[in-house]
Amino acid sequence: MPKLKTHRGAAKRFRFTASGKIKLNKMNRRHILTKKTRKRKRQLRAGGYVSDADAPNVRRLMPYA
């Protein structure tokens, strides 16, 4: 069976922890920040984890991670 290619867009967005969880940076913090509240922007700074329902799809995109 041939090697599988890693989805490069997914590789730039997700990182795997040692325990196997998938980390991500939250969206909506690039531009149009003036209308977003200070609290919302502060909470977007913290990373997050991919939900258990979405994790299989991410793993399929990154077979060797």
Biopython code that builds the backbone (N, CA, C, O; Angstrom):
import numpy as np
from Bio.PDB.StructureBuilder import StructureBuilder

atoms = [
    (1, "MET", "N", (0.842, -1.181, 0.000)),
    (1, "MET", "CA", (0.000, 0.000, 0.000)),
    (1, "MET", "C", (0.891, 1.250, 0.000)),
    (1, "MET", "O", (1.898, 1.292, 0.706)),
    (2, "PRO", "N", (0.523, 2.264, -0.789)),
    (2, "PRO", "CA", (1.378, 3.459, -0.858)),
    (2, "PRO", "C", (1.312, 4.287, 0.420)),
    (2, "PRO", "O", (0.406, 4.134, 1.240)),
    (3, "LYS", "N", (2.280, 5.150, 0.561)),
    (3, "LYS", "CA", (2.277, 6.078, 1.697)),
    (3, "LYS", "C", (1.108, 7.034, 1.555)),
    (3, "LYS", "O", (0.672, 7.345, 0.447)),
    (4, "LEU", "N", (0.607, 7.497, 2.693)),
    (4, "LEU", "CA", (-0.484, 8.468, 2.691)),
    (4, "LEU", "C", (0.085, 9.862, 2.853)),
    (4, "LEU", "O", (1.053, 10.066, 3.585)),
    (5, "LYS", "N", (-0.510, 10.805, 2.179)),
    (5, "LYS", "CA", (-0.038, 12.181, 2.296)),
    (5, "LYS", "C", (-0.731, 12.874, 3.468)),
    (5, "LYS", "O", (-1.919, 12.673, 3.720)),
    (6, "THR", "N", (0.034, 13.684, 4.167)),
    (6, "THR", "CA", (-0.511, 14.506, 5.236)),
    (6, "THR", "C", (-1.192, 15.718, 4.618)),
    (6, "THR", "O", (-0.659, 16.330, 3.693)),
    (7, "HIS", "N", (-2.356, 16.059, 5.122)),
    (7, "HIS", "CA", (-3.061, 17.259, 4.669)),
    (7, "HIS", "C", (-2.328, 18.463, 5.242)),
    (7, "HIS", "O", (-2.341, 18.677, 6.455)),
    (8, "ARG", "N", (-1.687, 19.251, 4.382)),
    (8, "ARG", "CA", (-0.806, 20.315, 4.855)),
    (8, "ARG", "C", (-1.553, 21.419, 5.595)),
    (8, "ARG", "O", (-1.006, 22.026, 6.515)),
    (9, "GLY", "N", (-2.803, 21.685, 5.202)),
    (9, "GLY", "CA", (-3.584, 22.683, 5.917)),
    (9, "GLY", "C", (-3.871, 22.240, 7.345)),
    (9, "GLY", "O", (-3.833, 23.050, 8.271)),
    (10, "ALA", "N", (-4.155, 20.963, 7.521)),
    (10, "ALA", "CA", (-4.414, 20.437, 8.865)),
    (10, "ALA", "C", (-3.138, 20.417, 9.688)),
    (10, "ALA", "O", (-3.175, 20.672, 10.892)),
    (11, "ALA", "N", (-2.012, 20.117, 9.059)),
    (11, "ALA", "CA", (-0.746, 20.049, 9.784)),
    (11, "ALA", "C", (-0.363, 21.405, 10.365)),
    (11, "ALA", "O", (0.310, 21.470, 11.393)),
    (12, "LYS", "N", (-0.780, 22.473, 9.724)),
    (12, "LYS", "CA", (-0.463, 23.811, 10.209)),
    (12, "LYS", "C", (-1.399, 24.248, 11.336)),
    (12, "LYS", "O", (-1.087, 25.185, 12.071)),
    (13, "ARG", "N", (-2.531, 23.583, 11.476)),
    (13, "ARG", "CA", (-3.543, 24.013, 12.432)),
    (13, "ARG", "C", (-3.598, 23.189, 13.706)),
    (13, "ARG", "O", (-4.032, 23.688, 14.744)),
    (14, "PHE", "N", (-3.170, 21.945, 13.645)),
    (14, "PHE", "CA", (-3.334, 21.034, 14.776)),
    (14, "PHE", "C", (-1.996, 20.496, 15.247)),
    (14, "PHE", "O", (-1.066, 20.321, 14.459)),
    (15, "ARG", "N", (-1.914, 20.234, 16.566)),
    (15, "ARG", "CA", (-0.744, 19.608, 17.170)),
    (15, "ARG", "C", (-1.250, 18.498, 18.089)),
    (15, "ARG", "O", (-2.318, 18.617, 18.691)),
    (16, "PHE", "N", (-0.479, 17.424, 18.189)),
    (16, "PHE", "CA", (-0.861, 16.305, 19.038)),
    (16, "PHE", "C", (-0.101, 16.359, 20.356)),
    (16, "PHE", "O", (1.097, 16.639, 20.377)),
    (17, "THR", "N", (-0.794, 16.093, 21.445)),
    (17, "THR", "CA", (-0.144, 16.028, 22.745)),
    (17, "THR", "C", (0.403, 14.616, 22.940)),
    (17, "THR", "O", (0.116, 13.711, 22.156)),
    (18, "ALA", "N", (1.189, 14.444, 23.989)),
    (18, "ALA", "CA", (1.769, 13.124, 24.268)),
    (18, "ALA", "C", (0.693, 12.103, 24.597)),
    (18, "ALA", "O", (0.862, 10.913, 24.330)),
    (19, "SER", "N", (-0.414, 12.560, 25.176)),
    (19, "SER", "CA", (-1.498, 11.642, 25.527)),
    (19, "SER", "C", (-2.417, 11.341, 24.345)),
    (19, "SER", "O", (-3.304, 10.494, 24.445)),
    (20, "GLY", "N", (-2.201, 12.039, 23.219)),
    (20, "GLY", "CA", (-2.990, 11.750, 22.028)),
    (20, "GLY", "C", (-4.109, 12.733, 21.747)),
    (20, "GLY", "O", (-4.817, 12.598, 20.750)),
    (21, "LYS", "N", (-4.277, 13.728, 22.621)),
    (21, "LYS", "CA", (-5.288, 14.747, 22.340)),
    (21, "LYS", "C", (-4.785, 15.657, 21.223)),
    (21, "LYS", "O", (-3.589, 15.696, 20.932)),
    (22, "ILE", "N", (-5.707, 16.387, 20.604)),
    (22, "ILE", "CA", (-5.358, 17.260, 19.483)),
    (22, "ILE", "C", (-5.587, 18.704, 19.908)),
    (22, "ILE", "O", (-6.713, 19.098, 20.214)),
    (23, "LYS", "N", (-4.517, 19.489, 19.923)),
    (23, "LYS", "CA", (-4.592, 20.891, 20.326)),
    (23, "LYS", "C", (-4.840, 21.759, 19.105)),
    (23, "LYS", "O", (-4.496, 21.393, 17.981)),
    (24, "LEU", "N", (-5.448, 22.929, 19.348)),
    (24, "LEU", "CA", (-5.652, 23.887, 18.271)),
    (24, "LEU", "C", (-5.666, 25.286, 18.842)),
    (24, "LEU", "O", (-5.875, 25.473, 20.041)),
    (25, "ASN", "N", (-5.445, 26.259, 17.997)),
    (25, "ASN", "CA", (-5.632, 27.652, 18.363)),
    (25, "ASN", "C", (-7.043, 28.041, 17.957)),
    (25, "ASN", "O", (-7.529, 27.630, 16.903)),
    (26, "LYS", "N", (-7.695, 28.828, 18.789)),
    (26, "LYS", "CA", (-9.074, 29.199, 18.505)),
    (26, "LYS", "C", (-9.139, 30.180, 17.341)),
    (26, "LYS", "O", (-8.206, 30.944, 17.093)),
    (27, "MET", "N", (-10.254, 30.139, 16.642)),
    (27, "MET", "CA", (-10.442, 31.011, 15.491)),
    (27, "MET", "C", (-11.004, 32.360, 15.926)),
    (27, "MET", "O", (-11.297, 32.565, 17.104)),
    (28, "ASN", "N", (-11.153, 33.270, 14.984)),
    (28, "ASN", "CA", (-11.765, 34.594, 15.175)),
    (28, "ASN", "C", (-10.867, 35.582, 15.897)),
    (28, "ASN", "O", (-11.381, 36.472, 16.575)),
    (29, "ARG", "N", (-9.561, 35.469, 15.786)),
    (29, "ARG", "CA", (-8.691, 36.440, 16.441)),
    (29, "ARG", "C", (-7.732, 37.064, 15.445)),
    (29, "ARG", "O", (-6.649, 37.494, 15.843)),
    (30, "ARG", "N", (-8.079, 37.132, 14.175)),
    (30, "ARG", "CA", (-7.190, 37.664, 13.148)),
    (30, "ARG", "C", (-7.452, 39.136, 12.851)),
    (30, "ARG", "O", (-6.522, 39.942, 12.810)),
    (31, "HIS", "N", (-8.702, 39.478, 12.649)),
    (31, "HIS", "CA", (-9.030, 40.850, 12.273)),
    (31, "HIS", "C", (-10.443, 41.165, 12.739)),
    (31, "HIS", "O", (-11.132, 40.305, 13.287)),
    (32, "ILE", "N", (-10.873, 42.419, 12.515)),
    (32, "ILE", "CA", (-12.162, 42.907, 13.017)),
    (32, "ILE", "C", (-12.228, 42.693, 14.530)),
    (32, "ILE", "O", (-13.192, 42.130, 15.049)),
    (33, "LEU", "N", (-11.194, 43.150, 15.222)),
    (33, "LEU", "CA", (-11.127, 42.932, 16.660)),
    (33, "LEU", "C", (-11.782, 44.060, 17.457)),
    (33, "LEU", "O", (-12.026, 43.912, 18.654)),
    (34, "THR", "N", (-12.067, 45.184, 16.799)),
    (34, "THR", "CA", (-12.586, 46.327, 17.549)),
    (34, "THR", "C", (-13.992, 46.066, 18.083)),
    (34, "THR", "O", (-14.353, 46.588, 19.138)),
    (35, "LYS", "N", (-14.777, 45.284, 17.390)),
    (35, "LYS", "CA", (-16.147, 45.043, 17.853)),
    (35, "LYS", "C", (-16.232, 43.884, 18.844)),
    (35, "LYS", "O", (-17.293, 43.654, 19.425)),
    (36, "LYS", "N", (-15.146, 43.155, 19.046)),
    (36, "LYS", "CA", (-15.152, 42.043, 19.984)),
    (36, "LYS", "C", (-14.761, 42.550, 21.373)),
    (36, "LYS", "O", (-13.896, 43.416, 21.511)),
    (37, "THR", "N", (-15.398, 42.008, 22.376)),
    (37, "THR", "CA", (-15.147, 42.486, 23.730)),
    (37, "THR", "C", (-13.758, 42.064, 24.211)),
    (37, "THR", "O", (-13.153, 41.126, 23.692)),
    (38, "ARG", "N", (-13.285, 42.782, 25.210)),
    (38, "ARG", "CA", (-11.970, 42.490, 25.782)),
    (38, "ARG", "C", (-11.943, 41.071, 26.341)),
    (38, "ARG", "O", (-10.959, 40.349, 26.178)),
    (39, "LYS", "N", (-13.015, 40.684, 26.993)),
    (39, "LYS", "CA", (-13.098, 39.341, 27.570)),
    (39, "LYS", "C", (-13.033, 38.267, 26.487)),
    (39, "LYS", "O", (-12.350, 37.255, 26.645)),
    (40, "ARG", "N", (-13.743, 38.493, 25.399)),
    (40, "ARG", "CA", (-13.764, 37.509, 24.310)),
    (40, "ARG", "C", (-12.394, 37.347, 23.680)),
    (40, "ARG", "O", (-11.963, 36.227, 23.403)),
    (41, "LYS", "N", (-11.704, 38.461, 23.453)),
    (41, "LYS", "CA", (-10.364, 38.394, 22.852)),
    (41, "LYS", "C", (-9.379, 37.713, 23.790)),
    (41, "LYS", "O", (-8.498, 36.976, 23.346)),
    (42, "ARG", "N", (-9.528, 37.957, 25.082)),
    (42, "ARG", "CA", (-8.649, 37.335, 26.077)),
    (42, "ARG", "C", (-8.870, 35.826, 26.110)),
    (42, "ARG", "O", (-7.914, 35.058, 26.215)),
    (43, "GLN", "N", (-10.118, 35.406, 26.020)),
    (43, "GLN", "CA", (-10.409, 33.978, 26.050)),
    (43, "GLN", "C", (-9.982, 33.279, 24.763)),
    (43, "GLN", "O", (-9.697, 32.081, 24.774)),
    (44, "LEU", "N", (-9.936, 34.011, 23.664)),
    (44, "LEU", "CA", (-9.489, 33.427, 22.403)),
    (44, "LEU", "C", (-7.987, 33.174, 22.393)),
    (44, "LEU", "O", (-7.497, 32.361, 21.610)),
    (45, "ARG", "N", (-7.246, 33.881, 23.273)),
    (45, "ARG", "CA", (-5.805, 33.673, 23.362)),
    (45, "ARG", "C", (-5.467, 32.252, 23.786)),
    (45, "ARG", "O", (-4.506, 31.660, 23.297)),
    (46, "ALA", "N", (-6.262, 31.713, 24.696)),
    (46, "ALA", "CA", (-6.014, 30.361, 25.188)),
    (46, "ALA", "C", (-6.332, 29.361, 24.090)),
    (46, "ALA", "O", (-7.296, 29.536, 23.344)),
    (47, "GLY", "N", (-5.537, 28.328, 23.990)),
    (47, "GLY", "CA", (-5.790, 27.295, 22.995)),
    (47, "GLY", "C", (-6.978, 26.451, 23.397)),
    (47, "GLY", "O", (-7.630, 26.708, 24.409)),
    (48, "GLY", "N", (-7.245, 25.451, 22.599)),
    (48, "GLY", "CA", (-8.342, 24.538, 22.897)),
    (48, "GLY", "C", (-8.003, 23.155, 22.396)),
    (48, "GLY", "O", (-6.912, 22.925, 21.875)),
    (49, "TYR", "N", (-8.928, 22.241, 22.552)),
    (49, "TYR", "CA", (-8.760, 20.872, 22.089)),
    (49, "TYR", "C", (-9.877, 20.523, 21.128)),
    (49, "TYR", "O", (-10.994, 21.023, 21.256)),
    (50, "VAL", "N", (-9.579, 19.674, 20.174)),
    (50, "VAL", "CA", (-10.579, 19.192, 19.224)),
    (50, "VAL", "C", (-11.541, 18.283, 19.981)),
    (50, "VAL", "O", (-11.114, 17.491, 20.820)),
    (51, "SER", "N", (-12.820, 18.390, 19.695)),
    (51, "SER", "CA", (-13.814, 17.567, 20.385)),
    (51, "SER", "C", (-13.642, 16.098, 19.989)),
    (51, "SER", "O", (-13.068, 15.778, 18.948)),
    (52, "ASP", "N", (-14.151, 15.228, 20.840)),
    (52, "ASP", "CA", (-14.031, 13.790, 20.588)),
    (52, "ASP", "C", (-14.739, 13.385, 19.303)),
    (52, "ASP", "O", (-14.333, 12.428, 18.643)),
    (53, "ALA", "N", (-15.798, 14.109, 18.945)),
    (53, "ALA", "CA", (-16.540, 13.782, 17.730)),
    (53, "ALA", "C", (-15.745, 14.140, 16.472)),
    (53, "ALA", "O", (-15.862, 13.459, 15.453)),
    (54, "ASP", "N", (-14.935, 15.207, 16.538)),
    (54, "ASP", "CA", (-14.187, 15.646, 15.371)),
    (54, "ASP", "C", (-12.796, 15.030, 15.268)),
    (54, "ASP", "O", (-12.166, 15.103, 14.214)),
    (55, "ALA", "N", (-12.316, 14.433, 16.340)),
    (55, "ALA", "CA", (-10.948, 13.906, 16.369)),
    (55, "ALA", "C", (-10.678, 12.859, 15.277)),
    (55, "ALA", "O", (-9.608, 12.903, 14.671)),
    (56, "PRO", "N", (-11.592, 11.921, 14.998)),
    (56, "PRO", "CA", (-11.300, 10.943, 13.937)),
    (56, "PRO", "C", (-11.063, 11.585, 12.572)),
    (56, "PRO", "O", (-10.237, 11.104, 11.796)),
    (57, "ASN", "N", (-11.778, 12.664, 12.276)),
    (57, "ASN", "CA", (-11.582, 13.337, 10.992)),
    (57, "ASN", "C", (-10.204, 13.973, 10.918)),
    (57, "ASN", "O", (-9.552, 13.922, 9.875)),
    (58, "VAL", "N", (-9.753, 14.572, 12.018)),
    (58, "VAL", "CA", (-8.432, 15.196, 12.029)),
    (58, "VAL", "C", (-7.358, 14.128, 11.905)),
    (58, "VAL", "O", (-6.371, 14.323, 11.196)),
    (59, "ARG", "N", (-7.538, 13.000, 12.587)),
    (59, "ARG", "CA", (-6.543, 11.912, 12.513)),
    (59, "ARG", "C", (-6.423, 11.357, 11.092)),
    (59, "ARG", "O", (-5.348, 10.939, 10.663)),
    (60, "ARG", "N", (-7.536, 11.361, 10.380)),
    (60, "ARG", "CA", (-7.510, 10.876, 8.994)),
    (60, "ARG", "C", (-6.700, 11.820, 8.118)),
    (60, "ARG", "O", (-6.032, 11.375, 7.185)),
    (61, "LEU", "N", (-6.749, 13.118, 8.405)),
    (61, "LEU", "CA", (-6.005, 14.090, 7.636)),
    (61, "LEU", "C", (-4.508, 14.042, 7.948)),
    (61, "LEU", "O", (-3.686, 14.427, 7.117)),
    (62, "MET", "N", (-4.154, 13.567, 9.152)),
    (62, "MET", "CA", (-2.761, 13.533, 9.585)),
    (62, "MET", "C", (-2.392, 12.109, 10.008)),
    (62, "MET", "O", (-2.318, 11.820, 11.202)),
    (63, "PRO", "N", (-2.163, 11.228, 9.049)),
    (63, "PRO", "CA", (-1.985, 9.809, 9.377)),
    (63, "PRO", "C", (-0.734, 9.481, 10.164)),
    (63, "PRO", "O", (-0.707, 8.466, 10.859)),
    (64, "TYR", "N", (0.313, 10.308, 10.083)),
    (64, "TYR", "CA", (1.580, 9.964, 10.725)),
    (64, "TYR", "C", (1.898, 10.845, 11.920)),
    (64, "TYR", "O", (3.027, 10.830, 12.410)),
    (65, "ALA", "N", (0.932, 11.608, 12.397)),
    (65, "ALA", "CA", (1.200, 12.528, 13.516)),
    (65, "ALA", "C", (1.130, 11.806, 14.844)),
    (65, "ALA", "O", (1.328, 12.421, 15.892)),
]
sb = StructureBuilder()
sb.init_structure("model")
sb.init_model(0)
sb.init_chain("A")
sb.init_seg("    ")
for serial, (resi, resn, name, xyz) in enumerate(atoms, 1):
    if name == "N":
        sb.init_residue(resn, " ", resi, " ")
    sb.init_atom(name, np.array(xyz, "f"), 0.0, 1.0, " ", f" {name:<3s}", serial, name[0])
structure = sb.get_structure()
